[in-house]
Amino acid sequence: MRARLIALTLALALVGCASYRPQDLRSGMSEAEVTQTLGLKVTGRYPGPQGQTRLEYATGPYGRVTWMVDLDAQGRAIAWTQVMDEATFGYVQANFQGKDQPWLQYTLGRPAEVFALGWLGGSVWNYRYPTTECLWFQVTLNKDGTLRDGGGFGIDPRCDPPSNWR
């Protein structure tokens, strides 16, 4: 029974991985064509400059892959990228000053998890990404939604063994 469950889980994971094909995206595609090509649902929509719209397609186990597709003012695809990577996190670290929650969402999309900071106020937004190091990227926001810092890397708590582990 356990072997069947594992086989079914692996089969579903492979189907899920095969359902989106960003390499098939083309400039000029409509939102409907992009969504059909990726085989994913839009998980976020953010306004951009000059009437553009950024579409978020968060995927993968624990949200480790997030595709952002930029549409021009006429609703046609002009750019797309996978933003859960160290290059994009470096961009956040270099440009966080004076930025706020909408900028962070536009840049990285929705976080995998949010932790409240209690009496300090604000929150920590956590982003999982494909890595063998079992890290995640964390950005601290103030109560008013401004970024307190440019973020950093921490150990993903999903990698910690239970406290009674031996």
N, C-alpha and C positions, 0 to 999 in steps of 0.2 A: 504494500500500500504506500509506504513511504517513498519507494523508488518511483512509483507512478506519479506521485505528487511532485517530486523533483523534476521528472521528465516533462510534465505538463507545465511547470513553472518556467523551465528553460525554453520550451517551445513558444510559450507566450512572450517571453522576453525577446526571442529572435524575431517573432512577428512584429513586435513593437519597434524594434530597432530597424527593421526593414521598411516600415511604413512611411518614413520621411526620407526625402531625397533632395537635399539642398543643392546638389550638383546639377539638378534639373531646372533650377530657377533661372529665369531669363529677364533681362531688363525689359520694361514695358508691360509685364504681366499685371493683370488686375488683382485686387485683393482676393477675389474668388478663385482665380487661377493659382495664385500663390498658395492659398489654403488647400486647394485640391492637390497641388503638386506635393506639398509637404505631408498631406494626410493628417494634419494636426488642427486643433482648435486654437484660435487666438486666445491667449491668456492675459493679454494686456494691450492697451491702446494709449499712446502718448502723443500729445501734440508736439510738432517740431517747428523749425524755422520756415518761414515763407510758405505757410499753409501745408507743410509736409505732415505726415503721420508716421509714427513708428509703431509697428506691430510686434508684439512679443509672442513667441512660441516657446514656452518653457516645457522641457521634455526630460526624459531620462530618469533613472532611479534617483530619487531624492532631489530632483531638479538640477542635475549636474550639467545639463546642456540647455542653453537658452539661445534661440535664434532670434535676432532682431532684423526685421525687414522694413526698410524705409520706402514709403510711397510719396510721390510728388503730389502737388496740389490737385492734380487730375486723378489721383488714385492709382498710379502706375508705379511698379517696382523700379527703384533706382539704385538700391544697395541692400546688401544683406550680410550678416556676420554672426558668428557664434561668439557670444560675449563672456562666457564663463571660462576665462583663461587669464593667465598671469599678465599678459600684455594689457588687457583691459583693466585689470586691477591696478597695474602700475599707472595707467592713465588717471584713474580715480585718485590714487595717492598723490600724484603730481598736480592735480587740478581741483582739489576739494575745497580750498579756501573760498569762502563767500558763497558756497553752493548749498543746496537744500534737498529735501526729500524728493521733490519732483525731478530734479536733475539726476539724482541717484537712480531713481526708477527708470528714467529715460536711458541712462547709461547701462545699467545692469539688469533692470527688470525687477520683478518681485523677489524678495528674499526667500530662502528655504525655510528659515525660522527667524523669529523676532523675540528678543529677550528684553523685558522691562528692567530699568535700572533702579527701581525702588525709590528710596529717598533722594538719590542723586538726580532723578528725573531723566527723561529721555529713554533711549532704547539702543540696543545693538542689533543691527541687521546682519544676518549670517547667510553666506552664499557658498553652496557646495559646488565643486568643479571637478572635472576629470583629473585625478592625480593619484599616484601610487603612494604618496606620503601621508594620506589620510588627514589632510588639512582642509580648512575652509577659510574663506575670506570674511573678515568682520569689519563693519563700519559703525561707529558710534554717532548717534544723532542726539541733539539737544531737545528739550521739551518743545521748543518752537519749530522744530523740523530742520534746523540748520545742521550741517555736518560738523561734529566736534573734532573729528580727525579724518585722515585720509585712509584709514583702515590698516589692517595688518592680518597676518596669518596666524591661526590658532589650530589646535588639535580638535578635530571634529569629535564631539562626545559620543557619536555612534560607534567610534572605534575603541572607546574605553571598555575594557572588560567589566562585568558586574563586580561590585565591591566584595562579593563572597566568592569570586573566582579563584581557583587554585591551580 
